[in-house]
Amino acid sequence: MPANQALPHPAMKDVELTEVLFALSDPARLQIVHDLADGPLQMAQCGATNPALPKSTKSHLMKVLREAGVIRNEPQARGRLVSLRREELDEAFPGLLDSVLNAPKA
């Protein structure tokens, strides 16, 4: 998919808690959410920065998070800007992200 093509994002009214929890249940996806907690990043900069990780795997991780309503992945110049849908998630599921982001790492 070209970097300048818009991707579909679910409306928050259509986001289900079970899908958000599933998206956050994977350690690699959770790391991406932690990476985005301080603000948007270029896709190349965020999450799963293990150089051995195939691009297809990273794309899949991002797709699961986007389709669950956890992140936005939008075109910016020749790349993609990825951001956490923090305000929307906090409104839909108060305290969820704070609990997840502040949980002790296993």
Order of alpha helices (4+ residues) and beta strands (2+ residues): alpha-alpha-beta-alpha-beta-beta-alpha-alpha
